[in-house]
Amino acid sequence: MKERLKKLREHLDLSQQSMADQLEILVTTLSKYERGVVIPTSTFLTKLHSLFSVNLNWLITGNGTMFLDTDNIAKECYMGFIKENLGVDSEDMEKIIKEIIASPVLLETISDFIKVRKGDKKALENLKHTITGMEFMFK
């Protein structure tokens, strides 16, 4: 693991001091981890994973890739949630994703929904206009 930890730090183009600062540990502690003098703590590994999306399986065993594909993991979680809650199969899910990607209006609407949840009043006005427009279309 010590070699992979050093390789990770160098890949991120960080000095030991810079990485230690970001992980909120002493540089001497990081140095001991990289030299294999001390085994990294679970708290350290968790922070490393959180800050840099490091694949802990790779770091510990050498298996897999250095970094996790967080976008793909999130996509799979959301797709699973939609399938479960809306009863959508994989084929329909792919169609939904293609429609969303192809439609600037849908993307903007989804973005507005997210902003409204954060208290954005302008986004709320945008959603009201979108809903009014949809109501008009279906009259």
GIBEL-V157838 format. One record per helix or strand. SS is the DSSP state (alpha for helix, beta for strand). FROM is the first residue (numbers start at 1). TO is the last residue. If there is no record, write none. Layout:
# GIBEL-V157838
((SS FROM TO) (SS FROM TO))
This chain:
# GIBEL-V157838
((alpha 2 11) (alpha 16 23) (alpha 27 35) (alpha 42 52) (beta 54 54) (alpha 56 61) (beta 67 67) (alpha 70 86) (alpha 90 102) (alpha 104 117) (alpha 121 137))
